[in-house]
């Protein structure tokens, strides 16, 4: 049972996620490692620990699978590989590792497992990064790709 204080709840949740993350490779829960890593990356990012988040998101991508027992049990919608790569790219951007961030945004766009929302979001995020580093022409191209995709999906 979690405590009632929001701070205590967060600390206890972090502890539970760390336990899931630390399960060794022979465990039955290995198939859910990607999800645990994804959640740990989110926690680390929330705390401004971007380098730690990068490690967790990279592991979430490395151990990615489209479905797991935990996802089915709780009726959760799995994140695509594109969405996980985009989270990794954003953490790298937040850690001021711009060239690596661009590399992972591009990998996310070409990974083949994505939704149109994933691709649109990735184009926008990459455009924002390129704009911030002064590559305005390429940023505009990314924004245009996002607009075209959103129009095709009637998502605007």
N, C-alpha and C positions, 0 to 999 in steps of 0.2 A: 504494500500500500504506500503510495507516495504521500509526502508531507503536504500540508496545506499552503505553506509559504511558497510563492513563485520561485524564489531563489533556491529554496531547498528542493523543489520539484525539478528545477533545471539541473542541479547538482546530482540528484539521484538518477535522473534520466541519462545524464552524461555517463555516470558510472555503469548503468545497465548497457548503454551502447558500447562502452569500452570493453565490457565483458563479452559482448557479441563479437566485437572486432578481434579480440584476442584468442578466440577459439582456434585450436590448431587444425591443420589441414586434414587430419584423420576424422574430424568430428562430423556428425550428421548435418550440422548447421553450415558446413562449408558452402553449400549452394546459396546461402543467404549472405555470404560475406560481402558481396557487392553492395547490397542494401545497407548493411551495417556501416561499411566504409563511406557510403554516400551520406548517411545521417551524421557520421562523425565529421565529415568534411563540412557539412552545414553548421554543426556546432562550433567547430574551429573558426569558420568564417565569421560567424556571429560574434565571436570573441576577438576578432581582428587578428587571429593567428593564421595568416594566409599561407605561410610556408607549410605548416602542419596540415592545413586544409588541402594544399596541393598534393601532399603525400596520400591523403585519404581518397581524394577524387581520382588520382592516378591508379590507386589500387581498385577502386570501384570500376574504372574502365577496364583494367586488366582482368578482373574476375567477372566481367559483365556476362549476364545471361538474360534471355528474354523473359523467363518466368522462374518462379521458385515456390517452394511449399509455403513459405511465410507470406508471400504476396497473395497466393490463392486463399490461404487460411483467413486473412484479414480483408480480402476483397480489395486489395490495393491495386492501382493501375501502375504497371511497371514503367520506369523511365526508359526511353530509348538510349542507345549508345550515343547518338547525337546529343541528346540532352545532357548526358554525363560528361561528354567531351566539352560541351559548352560551359558546364560548371567548372571543370578543370581550367579551361581557358580564362574564365573570369577570375578564379583564384590566383592564377599566374599574373594576370593584369594587376590585381590588387597588391601583389607582392612585387610589383615593378619589374616583372620579367616579361617585357613586352614582346620580344621576338618569339619566345616560346609560346606566349599567349596567341599570337597571330597564327603560329603553326597549328595549334590545337583547334582554333576556330576553323581553319581551312580543312583540317582532318574531319571535324564534325560535319562540315558541309558535304564531304564526299564519302562518308562512312557507309552510306547505303541503308542504315537502319534509322529512320526518322519519321516524324510527322511533318505536315506542312507548317504547323505552329513552331516546331523545333527549328526548322530551316529559316523561317521568317525571323524568329528571335535571334538566331545565330547571326544572320545578315545584319540585323540592327546592332547587335553587340559589337560585331567586328567593325561596322561602320563607325560606331562611337569611339572605339579604340583608335582607329586610323585617323579620325578627325582630331582626337586629342594629341596625337603625335605629329600632326601637321600634314598628313597625307590626305588632303581634302578631296582630290580627284578620285582616288580609290574609295574613299569613304562614301562619296556620292554614288559611285557604282553599286556599293553594297546596299545603301538605302534604296536605290532604284530597284534592285533585285527583290528587296523585301516588299516594296510597294506593289510590284507586279504580281508577286506570289499572293499577297493579301487580296488583291483585286480578283485574281483567279479563284480564290476560295471564298469570295464575298465576305472577307474578314477585315473590315475597316470601319 
